[in-house]
């Protein structure tokens, strides 16, 4: 922003922006305490909901393990251990996953290496269940059981001491997650002294409310010496008995970090809002203050450069002091422009010799002196121009005398020039016609030569056609001999077929098939003879046509020879005509040279007009007087 006023406005707006950010931050700091508590508690609830949903997903996974085992035909006591081991290895997702199968007598026939349940029994398992189970030996587990078709039962599950799935919950919710068995942490994401706080006891207050009372607990308490926002929820087993608790919590240090984030966010929002205010206020300032000043500056600049014809600004100024100033400035510019235009008009008229021009506008103030100066100039020029007028009259009289002396000479010379011009035009037209005739004769000679060449070529082609006709006749004779041979072969074949038929008749029943073949051969021989006869007739007709064509071609060749002789004679006559036309063109050229010489003589006669120079002496004296009068003028 190059404008000084613009920089001042920008400085004021920036100060306002800084004050806005400071005020917003103070207000945010006051509100961040209560808002942070609400956010942290909401976050712990989100962590708890995510934990419960993840627990249900893990339980569904161990349920699906038994369903897939049943679909694979392995859910029975006599299923091969190798197949069961391979199936379990493909399905397990954690090292705490386990499974086992019991026969109808209650004996475990297959189990995973980590299966360690002391309270597992056939009766309860065959009835089927799914949920949280407490075992006196292995503790809490997500477990599902199902009866088998052979009277046994199968179980699958995951020990809740597994931590991989609660680590995933922490990543999703950012909250610390703990699984409590009884009142002891059996799996947790809380780190104490560089390791998980497994085996530690939960505080007395949530233990009493949740584990003993079966209620949820939300508050801010100390966990392992550090304040936390906590949310406890009781854990029920498949017998609807509280066997532990779910925990979701956030460190108070994170709340402080969140508070700082809120302050940072509020600062960013304040800066954004301030930036928007800066843009809005800046736009308003540019539109209402800076832009009008810039437009006024442009107007003043054009006036200072004398560019009074530049158009006024199309900006819509407001109804204020600045708008009034610009309107008055535009009015002044218009008045100055009209003064300059009027002065330019008067001087332009004087420049073309019209010294009677007067101002068309009324000058005001100091500009009145310009109009008075114009009037004084007009009076002085009136006297000078009167003297020049008289001198002009004298010069005109002398020029009239000189004009009469040269007029008669000019008229005679003009008539001679006109006559010579008409003669020259006629000669040129004759020369063009003769030249055109010569060109046409030359072209006709070329065309005649080409015609003779074409006729010669056609004569040769007719000779070639005669030779071809002879060759066709010769080949037709050869084909006729071949047809005769075919006719003989057909006759012999017919005789052979007849003999074959006779022999077949002698053979009796055994020769019936051969008799049929003989008949077919005889029919083919007859058809061949008939076709050979027809072909012979066609060949004879062709030979007759060829003979007629030969006679016609010979007659054509004789005619072409006579045409060739006539074309040669025509070419000879055309050549003679072309030569005569060239001679005529040369003669016309000589006539044109003579006319040009006459024209030169006429031009020399025009030079005699110089004798009128004597009349110019009187004009010279008058010119001297005219110069004296012109010296009074000043440019």
MOTA-V814312 format. One record per pair of residues at least 24 apart in sequence whose C-alpha atoms are under 10 Angstrom apart, sorted by sequence separation. I is the first residue (numbers start at 1). J is the second residue. D is the distance in Angstrom with one decimal. If there is no record, write none. Layout:
i: <I;I>
j: <J;J>
d: <D;D>
This chain:
i: <77;88;101;102;117;122;123;133;161;162;163;164;183;200;206;209;210;211;227;228;291;292;308;309;339;355;494;497;498;75;76;77;78;85;120;122;126;128;130;132;134;161;162;163;164;182;183;206;207;209;210;211;226;227;228;229;292;308;309;338;339;356;493;494;496;497;65;75;76;77;84;85;126;127;128;129;130;131;132;133;160;161;162;163;206;223;226;227;228;229;291;292;296;300;303;307;308;355;356;496;497;64;65;74;75;76;77;84;85;125;126;128;130;132;133;160;161;180;183;197;206;207;214;215;226;228;296;299;303;306;308;309;310;343;347;355;494;495;497;76;81;84;85;125;126;132;183;206;214;223;287;289;308;309;335;339;343;346;350;493;494;497;62;81;122;123;124;125;126;182;183;213;214;216;220;222;287;288;289;293;296;297;300;303;308;309;335;493;494;496;61;62;77;79;80;81;122;123;125;181;182;211;212;214;215;216;217;218;219;220;221;222;287;288;292;293;296;299;300;303;306;307;308;355;492;493;494;495;61;62;77;78;79;122;180;211;212;214;216;218;220;221;292;295;296;299;302;306;336;339;343;350;490;491;493;494;61;77;78;121;122;192;210;211;212;220;308;309;353;490;493;494;66;76;77;163;190;191;192;211;289;293;296;300;303;308;492;493;65;76;190;210;211;288;292;296;299;303;490;491;58;62;120;210;490;491;493;494;62;210;489;490;493;62;161;207;490;491;207;487;490;491;140;206;486;487;489;490;140;141;489;490;115;140;487;488;115;139;140;486;487;490;104;109;111;115;116;139;202;486;487;97;99;101;103;104;108;110;111;112;115;487;488;96;97;98;99;100;101;102;103;104;106;107;108;111;114;202;484;486;487;97;99;101;102;104;105;106;107;108;140;483;486;487;101;103;104;105;106;134;139;485;486;103;104;134;483;484;102;103;104;483;484;487;102;103;482;483;101;102;103;483;484;101;102;176;180;182;480;483;484;100;101;102;179;180;182;480;483;100;101;175;176;177;178;180;181;482;99;100;101;175;180;480;481;99;100;179;479;480;483;98;99;100;479;480;98;99;186;480;97;98;99;185;188;189;190;480;97;98;182;183;184;185;188;190;476;479;480;96;97;98;181;182;183;184;185;190;96;97;181;182;183;185;476;477;95;96;97;180;181;182;476;477;94;95;96;180;181;475;476;92;93;94;96;97;179;180;181;63;92;96;179;180;473;476;477;63;95;96;178;179;180;473;476;62;63;88;94;96;178;179;475;94;95;177;178;179;473;474;60;94;177;178;472;473;476;59;60;75;76;77;93;94;176;177;178;472;473;59;75;76;77;78;93;175;176;177;473;59;75;76;77;175;176;177;470;473;74;75;76;77;174;175;176;469;472;473;56;75;76;77;173;174;175;176;471;472;55;70;76;77;174;175;469;470;55;75;76;77;469;470;473;66;70;75;76;170;468;469;63;65;66;67;70;75;169;170;175;469;62;63;64;66;75;466;469;470;61;62;63;469;59;60;62;63;468;59;60;61;62;63;466;467;58;59;60;70;465;466;469;58;59;69;465;466;56;466;55;466;66;465;466;66;464;465;65;66;463;65;66;462;463;466;63;64;65;462;465;62;63;462;463;62;63;462;463;61;62;142;143;462;61;62;141;142;461;462;59;60;61;140;459;460;59;459;462;58;59;458;459;58;459;460;459;134;458;459;132;133;134;140;458;132;133;134;139;140;456;459;55;131;132;133;134;455;456;459;131;132;133;455;458;58;130;131;132;134;456;130;131;132;133;455;456;129;131;132;134;455;55;133;134;454;455;54;55;132;452;453;54;452;455;451;452;51;54;55;452;453;51;54;452;453;50;53;451;452;51;52;450;451;50;51;449;452;50;51;448;449;452;49;50;448;451;48;51;448;449;450;47;50;51;448;449;47;50;448;449;47;49;51;447;448;47;48;50;445;446;46;47;51;445;448;46;47;48;50;51;444;445;448;45;46;47;48;51;445;446;44;46;47;48;445;446;43;44;45;47;48;444;445;43;44;443;444;445;43;44;442;445;44;441;442;444;445;441;444;40;441;442;443;441;442;441;442;440;441;438;439;441;442;437;438;441;442;437;438;440;441;438;439;438;439;437;438;436;437;438;435;438;434;435;437;438;434;437;434;435;436;434;435;434;435;433;434;431;432;435;431;434;430;431;431;432;431;430;431;428;431;427;428;431;427;428;427;428;427;424;425;424;427;423;424;424;424;423;424;45;44;421;420;421;424;420;41;41;420;421;41;420;419;52;417;48;416;417;420;37;48;52;416;417;47;48;44;45;46;48;417;43;44;45;416;417;42;43;44;45;416;40;41;43;44;414;40;41;42;413;414;40;41;412;413;413;37;413;414;412;413;52;412;51;410;51;409;410;51;409;48;50;409;410;48;49;409;410;47;48;406;409;47;48;408;45;46;47;406;407;44;45;46;47;406;44;45;405;406;43;44;406;43;44;405;406;41;43;405;406;41;404;405;40;41;402;403;40;402;405;40;401;402;40;402;403;402;40;401;402;37;40;400;401;39;399;398;399;402;36;37;40;398;36;39;398;399;36;39;398;399;36;37;395;397;398;33;36;37;397;398;33;35;36;395;396;32;35;36;394;395;398;34;394;395;32;33;36;395;396;32;35;394;395;31;32;394;395;32;33;393;394;29;32;392;28;29;31;32;391;392;395;31;390;391;394;29;391;392;28;29;32;391;392;28;390;391;27;28;390;391;25;26;28;29;388;389;25;28;387;388;391;24;25;27;28;387;388;25;26;388;389;25;26;387;388;24;25;387;388;24;25;386;387;23;25;385;21;22;24;25;384;385;21;24;384;20;21;23;24;384;385;21;22;384;385;21;22;384;20;21;20;21;381;18;21;380;381;17;18;20;21;380;17;20;17;19;17;18;17;20;16;17;17;14;17;13;14;16;17;13;16;14;13;14;13;12;13;10;13;13;10;9;10;13;9;10;6;9;9;6;6;9;9;6;5;6;351;5;6;4;3;6;5;3;3>
j: <101;112;125;126;141;146;147;157;185;186;187;188;207;224;230;233;234;235;251;252;315;316;332;333;363;379;518;521;522;100;101;102;103;110;145;147;151;153;155;157;159;186;187;188;189;207;208;231;232;234;235;236;251;252;253;254;317;333;334;363;364;381;518;519;521;522;91;101;102;103;110;111;152;153;154;155;156;157;158;159;186;187;188;189;232;249;252;253;254;255;317;318;322;326;329;333;334;381;382;522;523;91;92;101;102;103;104;111;112;152;153;155;157;159;160;187;188;207;210;224;233;234;241;242;253;255;323;326;330;333;335;336;337;370;374;382;521;522;524;104;109;112;113;153;154;160;211;234;242;251;315;317;336;337;363;367;371;374;378;521;522;525;91;110;151;152;153;154;155;211;212;242;243;245;249;251;316;317;318;322;325;326;329;332;337;338;364;522;523;525;91;92;107;109;110;111;152;153;155;211;212;241;242;244;245;246;247;248;249;250;251;252;317;318;322;323;326;329;330;333;336;337;338;385;522;523;524;525;92;93;108;109;110;153;211;242;243;245;247;249;251;252;323;326;327;330;333;337;367;370;374;381;521;522;524;525;93;109;110;153;154;224;242;243;244;252;340;341;385;522;525;526;99;109;110;196;223;224;225;244;322;326;329;333;336;341;525;526;99;110;224;244;245;322;326;330;333;337;524;525;93;97;155;245;525;526;528;529;98;246;525;526;529;99;198;244;527;528;245;525;528;529;179;245;525;526;528;529;180;181;529;530;156;181;528;529;157;181;182;528;529;532;147;152;154;158;159;182;245;529;530;141;143;145;147;148;152;154;155;156;159;531;532;141;142;143;144;145;146;147;148;149;151;152;153;156;159;247;529;531;532;143;145;147;148;150;151;152;153;154;186;529;532;533;148;150;151;152;153;181;186;532;533;151;152;182;531;532;151;152;153;532;533;536;152;153;532;533;152;153;154;534;535;153;154;228;232;234;532;535;536;153;154;155;232;233;235;533;536;154;155;229;230;231;232;234;235;536;154;155;156;230;235;535;536;155;156;235;535;536;539;155;156;157;536;537;156;157;244;538;156;157;158;244;247;248;249;539;157;158;242;243;244;245;248;250;536;539;540;157;158;159;242;243;244;245;246;251;158;159;243;244;245;247;538;539;158;159;160;243;244;245;539;540;158;159;160;244;245;539;540;157;158;159;161;162;244;245;246;129;158;162;245;246;539;542;543;130;162;163;245;246;247;540;543;130;131;156;162;164;246;247;543;163;164;246;247;248;542;543;130;164;247;248;542;543;546;130;131;146;147;148;164;165;247;248;249;543;544;131;147;148;149;150;165;247;248;249;545;132;148;149;150;248;249;250;543;546;148;149;150;151;248;249;250;543;546;547;131;150;151;152;248;249;250;251;546;547;131;146;152;153;250;251;545;546;132;152;153;154;546;547;550;144;148;153;154;248;546;547;142;144;145;146;149;154;248;249;254;548;142;143;144;146;155;546;549;550;142;143;144;550;141;142;144;145;550;142;143;144;145;146;549;550;142;143;144;154;549;550;553;143;144;154;550;551;142;552;142;553;154;553;554;155;553;554;155;156;553;156;157;553;554;557;155;156;157;554;557;155;156;555;556;156;157;556;557;156;157;237;238;557;157;158;237;238;557;558;156;157;158;237;556;557;157;557;560;157;158;557;558;158;559;560;560;236;560;561;235;236;237;243;561;236;237;238;243;244;560;563;160;236;237;238;239;560;561;564;237;238;239;561;564;165;237;238;239;241;563;238;239;240;241;563;564;238;240;241;243;564;165;243;244;564;565;165;166;243;563;564;166;564;567;564;565;165;168;169;566;567;166;169;567;568;166;169;567;568;168;169;567;568;168;169;567;570;169;170;567;568;571;169;170;568;571;169;172;569;570;571;169;172;173;570;571;170;173;571;572;171;173;175;571;572;172;173;175;570;571;172;173;177;571;574;173;174;175;177;178;571;572;575;173;174;175;176;179;573;574;173;175;176;177;574;575;173;174;175;177;178;574;575;174;175;574;575;576;175;176;574;577;177;574;575;577;578;575;578;175;576;577;578;577;578;578;579;578;579;577;578;580;581;577;578;581;582;578;579;581;582;580;581;581;582;581;582;581;582;583;581;584;581;582;584;585;582;585;583;584;585;584;585;585;586;585;586;584;585;588;585;588;585;586;587;588;588;588;589;588;591;588;589;592;589;591;591;592;592;591;592;592;595;592;593;594;595;595;596;218;218;595;595;596;599;596;218;219;598;599;220;599;599;233;598;230;598;599;602;220;231;235;599;600;231;232;229;230;231;233;602;229;230;231;602;603;229;230;231;232;603;228;229;231;232;602;229;230;231;602;603;230;231;602;603;604;229;605;606;605;606;246;606;246;605;247;605;606;248;606;246;248;607;608;247;248;608;609;247;248;606;609;248;249;609;247;248;249;608;609;247;248;249;250;609;248;249;609;610;248;249;611;249;250;611;612;248;250;612;613;249;612;613;249;250;611;612;250;612;615;251;612;613;252;614;615;615;254;615;616;252;255;615;616;255;615;615;616;619;254;255;258;616;255;258;617;618;256;259;618;619;257;258;616;618;619;255;258;259;619;620;256;258;259;618;619;256;259;260;618;619;622;259;619;620;258;259;262;621;622;259;262;621;622;259;260;622;623;261;262;622;623;259;262;622;259;260;262;263;622;623;626;263;622;623;626;262;624;625;262;263;266;625;626;263;625;626;263;264;626;627;262;263;265;266;625;626;263;266;625;626;629;263;264;266;267;626;627;265;266;628;629;266;267;628;629;266;267;629;630;267;268;629;630;267;269;629;266;267;269;270;629;630;267;270;630;267;268;270;271;631;632;269;270;632;633;270;271;633;270;271;271;272;632;270;273;632;633;270;271;273;274;633;271;274;272;274;273;274;274;277;274;275;276;274;277;274;275;277;278;275;278;277;277;278;278;278;279;278;281;282;281;281;282;285;282;285;282;285;286;285;286;289;290;289;289;290;635;290;291;290;290;293;293;293;294>
d: <6.5;8.3;10.0;9.4;9.8;9.9;9.2;9.5;9.1;8.7;5.8;9.9;6.2;9.1;9.4;9.5;5.4;8.1;6.2;5.1;8.6;8.7;10.0;8.9;7.6;9.4;9.0;6.1;7.2;9.9;7.3;6.5;8.5;9.0;9.9;8.6;7.8;8.5;9.6;9.5;10.0;5.5;6.6;6.8;9.6;8.6;9.2;9.1;9.0;9.1;8.8;9.7;7.3;5.4;8.3;9.7;6.6;6.3;8.6;9.9;9.9;9.7;9.9;9.3;8.8;5.3;6.8;7.6;8.4;5.2;8.1;8.7;6.7;8.6;9.1;9.4;9.6;9.3;9.8;9.5;7.4;5.0;9.2;7.7;7.0;9.7;7.7;8.0;9.0;8.7;9.4;8.7;8.7;9.2;9.3;9.4;7.4;7.3;8.9;8.2;9.0;9.4;8.3;9.7;9.9;7.8;8.2;8.9;7.6;8.6;5.0;9.0;9.2;9.7;9.8;7.0;8.7;9.7;9.5;8.8;9.3;9.6;9.1;10.0;8.7;9.0;9.1;8.2;9.5;9.6;9.5;10.0;10.0;8.5;9.2;7.8;7.4;8.1;9.9;9.9;8.8;9.3;10.0;5.8;7.6;9.0;7.1;10.0;6.6;9.0;9.8;9.8;7.4;6.9;9.5;8.4;9.0;8.4;9.4;7.5;5.0;8.6;9.2;6.7;9.4;9.2;9.1;7.0;9.3;6.9;9.4;8.9;9.7;9.2;9.2;9.3;9.9;8.2;9.7;7.7;8.4;9.4;7.7;9.5;5.5;9.8;9.8;7.0;8.1;9.9;9.2;8.6;9.5;9.2;9.0;8.9;7.1;8.6;7.1;9.4;9.3;9.9;7.9;9.5;10.0;9.6;9.5;9.7;9.7;9.5;9.9;9.5;9.5;7.6;7.4;9.4;5.9;7.7;9.0;6.8;9.6;8.9;9.2;9.2;10.0;9.9;8.5;9.3;9.2;9.8;8.7;8.1;8.8;6.3;9.3;6.3;9.5;9.1;10.0;9.4;9.5;9.6;7.7;8.4;9.3;7.5;9.2;9.2;9.9;9.6;9.2;9.9;9.8;9.4;8.8;5.5;9.3;6.4;9.3;9.0;8.9;7.6;8.6;7.2;9.4;8.5;8.8;9.9;9.7;8.7;5.9;7.0;8.8;9.5;7.9;9.7;9.4;9.5;9.9;6.0;8.5;8.8;8.2;8.9;9.2;10.0;8.5;8.9;9.0;9.9;9.3;8.3;6.6;9.7;8.4;9.1;8.6;9.7;8.3;7.0;9.9;8.1;9.0;7.0;4.7;7.9;9.8;9.4;9.0;9.5;8.2;6.8;9.9;9.1;9.0;9.1;8.5;9.1;8.7;8.9;6.0;7.2;9.5;9.5;9.9;9.5;8.9;5.5;9.2;9.9;8.4;9.2;9.3;6.6;7.3;8.2;9.4;7.5;9.3;7.7;5.1;8.9;9.7;9.8;9.5;9.9;10.0;9.5;9.9;7.4;8.4;9.6;9.3;9.7;9.8;8.9;9.3;9.4;9.3;9.7;9.7;8.8;9.7;9.3;9.4;9.2;9.5;9.5;9.7;9.2;8.5;9.8;9.5;8.8;9.2;9.6;9.8;9.8;9.4;9.5;5.9;9.7;9.5;9.5;8.8;6.9;8.4;7.1;9.9;9.3;8.7;9.2;6.6;7.4;8.7;7.6;4.7;7.4;8.3;8.8;9.0;9.2;9.5;6.8;4.2;9.9;9.2;7.5;9.0;4.2;7.6;5.6;8.4;9.7;5.3;6.6;9.3;7.7;7.4;5.1;8.8;9.6;10.0;5.9;6.1;9.7;9.6;10.0;9.4;7.3;7.9;8.5;4.3;8.6;10.0;9.9;9.3;10.0;6.3;5.7;6.5;9.7;9.2;9.9;9.4;9.1;8.6;9.4;7.5;5.4;9.0;9.6;8.3;8.4;9.1;5.5;6.6;9.0;9.3;6.0;9.4;8.3;4.1;9.5;8.4;9.2;5.6;6.4;9.8;9.7;7.5;5.4;8.8;9.1;8.8;9.9;9.5;6.7;5.7;6.1;8.2;8.8;8.2;9.1;9.9;10.0;9.6;7.6;8.0;8.2;4.3;8.0;9.6;5.5;6.5;9.3;9.7;9.9;5.2;6.8;6.3;4.4;7.9;9.5;10.0;8.2;8.5;5.3;9.7;8.5;4.4;7.4;6.3;8.8;8.0;9.1;7.9;5.1;6.7;9.9;8.1;9.8;9.6;9.6;7.7;8.9;7.7;4.9;9.1;9.7;9.4;5.9;6.3;6.2;9.5;7.7;8.1;7.5;7.8;9.4;8.3;5.2;7.5;9.9;6.6;9.1;9.6;9.8;7.6;9.8;6.2;6.4;9.6;9.3;9.6;7.8;4.9;9.3;8.3;9.0;9.0;7.7;5.6;6.7;9.1;5.8;9.6;7.6;9.4;9.2;9.2;8.0;9.8;8.8;7.9;4.9;8.7;8.1;9.0;6.8;8.8;5.8;9.1;9.1;10.0;9.5;5.6;6.8;9.6;8.6;6.1;6.7;7.1;6.1;5.1;9.2;9.9;6.6;9.7;7.8;6.4;8.8;9.7;5.5;6.0;9.6;7.4;7.9;8.8;9.1;8.7;6.8;9.4;9.2;5.4;8.2;9.9;9.9;9.7;9.8;7.2;8.4;8.1;8.5;9.9;8.0;9.6;9.2;8.0;9.0;6.2;8.6;9.9;8.1;8.5;8.3;8.1;9.1;9.9;7.9;9.6;9.4;8.0;9.2;9.6;7.1;9.9;10.0;9.9;9.9;7.9;8.0;9.4;7.6;10.0;9.8;7.5;7.8;9.9;7.1;5.8;6.3;9.6;9.5;6.8;8.1;9.4;5.9;9.8;9.9;9.6;9.3;8.5;9.0;7.7;7.0;9.1;9.8;9.5;6.0;9.1;9.7;7.8;9.7;8.4;8.9;9.2;9.5;8.2;6.3;7.5;7.3;7.2;7.4;9.9;9.4;9.4;6.8;8.1;7.1;9.6;6.5;8.1;9.2;9.0;9.4;8.8;7.9;9.9;9.1;7.3;9.9;9.6;5.9;8.0;7.4;7.0;9.7;5.4;9.2;9.4;5.9;8.8;7.3;9.4;9.9;9.1;9.8;9.8;10.0;9.6;8.9;8.5;8.6;7.6;6.0;8.8;8.9;8.2;8.8;8.8;8.1;9.1;9.6;5.8;9.8;7.6;7.0;8.1;8.8;7.1;8.1;9.8;6.9;5.4;9.0;9.7;8.6;8.0;9.7;9.5;8.7;4.5;6.3;9.9;6.9;8.1;8.7;6.4;5.8;8.5;8.4;9.9;8.4;9.4;5.5;9.0;9.9;9.3;7.0;9.3;9.4;9.9;7.4;6.7;7.5;10.0;9.9;7.1;6.1;8.5;8.6;9.6;9.3;9.9;7.6;8.9;8.7;8.7;8.7;8.1;6.2;8.5;9.0;8.8;9.1;8.9;9.7;9.1;9.4;7.2;7.1;5.6;9.9;9.7;9.4;7.3;6.7;9.4;9.6;9.9;9.4;9.9;6.0;8.1;9.5;6.4;8.5;7.0;8.0;8.3;9.8;8.8;8.2;9.4;9.2;9.6;9.8;9.4;9.9;7.4;7.8;8.8;7.3;6.5;7.4;6.9;5.5;9.7;9.9;9.3;9.8;8.9;9.3;8.1;8.8;9.8;8.8;8.6;9.6;5.1;7.5;6.0;8.1;6.6;7.4;8.5;9.9;9.2;8.5;8.4;9.6;9.5;9.3;5.5;9.6;9.5;8.9;9.4;8.3;8.3;7.9;8.0;5.6;9.3;7.4;8.9;9.3;7.5;9.9;6.9;6.0;8.1;6.3;9.6;8.7;9.5;7.1;8.5;8.0;9.2;9.5;6.5;7.5;9.9;7.8;7.5;8.8;9.4;9.1;8.7;9.1;6.5;5.7;4.8;8.7;8.2;8.6;8.1;7.8;9.6;9.3;9.3;5.6;7.7;9.6;8.1;7.9;9.6;9.5;8.1;8.5;4.7;8.8;6.6;5.8;9.0;8.9;9.2;7.4;8.7;6.6;7.5;9.9;7.8;8.2;9.4;9.6;8.4;9.5;6.8;5.9;5.8;9.4;9.1;9.6;8.6;8.6;9.5;6.3;8.4;9.1;9.1;9.1;9.5;5.8;7.7;7.3;8.5;9.5;7.4;9.0;8.7;9.0;9.7;7.6;7.5;6.7;9.4;9.8;7.1;8.8;9.6;9.9;9.8;6.5;7.9;8.1;9.1;8.9;9.1;7.4;9.8;9.3;8.9;8.0;8.4;7.7;8.3;9.2;6.6;9.9;9.7;9.5;9.8;9.8;7.1;8.9;9.5;7.2;9.9;8.7;9.9;8.8;8.1;7.2;8.9;10.0;8.1;6.8;9.2;6.6;6.8;7.0;8.3;9.9;9.9;6.1;9.5;9.7;9.6;6.5;9.8;9.5;9.1;6.7;7.7;9.9;6.8;9.9;9.1;8.0;9.9;8.0;9.8;8.4;7.1;9.0;9.6;6.3;8.1;9.2;7.9;9.6;8.5;8.8;7.2;7.9;7.5;7.4;9.4;9.8;9.7;6.8;9.0;8.1;7.8;8.6;5.3;9.9;6.9;5.6;8.5;9.8;9.9;8.5;7.6;9.1;9.1;8.8;7.3;10.0;9.3;6.0;5.4;8.6;8.5;8.7;8.9;5.3;8.5;8.3;6.6;8.9;6.5;9.9;7.9;6.4;9.9;8.5;9.5;10.0;8.7;8.5;10.0;8.5;7.0;6.2;8.8;9.1;9.4;8.0;8.7;8.5;9.3;5.5;8.6;7.2;7.3;9.5;6.6;9.7;9.5;8.6;8.0;7.1;7.8;9.6;9.9;7.6;8.6;7.5;6.4;8.8;9.1;9.2;8.2;9.8;6.5;7.2;9.7;9.8;9.8;9.7;5.8;9.2;6.9;9.4;8.8;9.6;9.1;10.0;6.1;8.3;8.6;9.8;8.6;9.8;9.3;5.7;8.9;9.9;8.1;8.7;9.0;7.2;8.3;9.1;9.8;6.0;9.2;9.8;6.0;9.8;8.8;6.6;7.3;9.8;10.0;9.5;9.3;8.2;6.9;8.2;9.5;9.0;9.8;7.5;6.5;8.7;9.1;9.8;10.0;7.7;9.9;8.5;9.5;9.8;7.8;6.6;9.9;6.9;7.6;6.3;10.0;5.8;9.7;9.6;9.0;9.6;9.7;9.1;9.6;9.2;8.7;9.1;6.6;6.7;9.4;6.1;8.8;9.3;8.7;9.4;8.7;8.2;8.9;9.7;9.9;9.2;9.9;6.6;10.0;9.8;6.2;7.2;6.2;6.7;7.4;7.3;9.8;9.6;9.3;9.9;9.9;8.3;8.6;8.4;9.0;7.9;6.6;8.7;6.4;6.4;7.8;9.8;8.7;9.0;9.6;9.7;10.0;8.7;8.6;7.2;9.5;5.1;9.9;7.8;7.0;6.3;8.3;9.5;9.1;9.2;8.8;9.6;7.9;8.5;8.3;8.8;7.3;9.4;7.5;6.8;9.8;9.4;8.6;8.0;5.1;9.9;8.2;7.4;9.7;8.6;7.7;9.2;9.1;9.2;7.2;9.7;8.7;9.9;8.5;7.4;6.2;10.0;9.5;8.4;7.5;7.7;9.4;9.4;7.4;9.9;7.9;9.3;9.1;7.6;9.3;8.4;7.9;9.6;9.0;8.8;8.8;6.3;9.7;7.2;9.6;9.8;8.0;9.9;9.0;9.4;8.4>
